Amino acid sequence: MPNREQTRALIVATARRYGVNPKLALAIGWQESGWNQRAVSSTNAVGTMQVMPSSGVWAGELDGRKVDLYKTEDNIRAGVVILRFLTTHASSMDQAIAGYYQGLGGVQSRGMYPDTKAYVRAVKAHMSRY
């Protein structure tokens, strides 16, 4: 399993390959897991990018290949593919970040919940550090 610096480099390389702002991908990964591939949430989100299994399947379909969320490279790729979708379909960066946390459809139909607003602020603060 990659160490933290290797994980950081993998996030940056994957983001660049998929045309996603590396600062955004780094910030999401840090907010979600502290770049910890072993992290599994109480809702069963997995790995560095804390991707839900159903979202991992969807990311694999978007990218045209299967995803194993327990493999660091695949987990990061899934998260970055989701971010690429969000940044191209959301009306703003804040909405894209919120969509990663709350789901884009929910954000668009109901707005951001208070915890989602806090998540967006935290991710943007992390982005300013990278």
C-alpha angles and dihedrals in degrees: 000000000000119000121238096273092047089049090050091051091048091052091050094047093047093047091051092048091054097040095249122139103261090214090059093049092046092049094048091048092049094046092046101046113346083254089298112151091191092062117116118176129219087256091054097254106157138219139331095340094033094233119181112233093244090050089050090056090049092048089051090052091049090050097040097239138082120264128216103198091197090065111082095222093049093045092053091044090052092050092047093047088052090049090050090053092047096047091051096045104036122086094230143007089257090054091048092051091046089049091058089056105033103019122263095250091054093048092049095047102035105018125234119320117225092258089050091053089052090049092052091050091049094049092048090050090052090048090057090058097056 
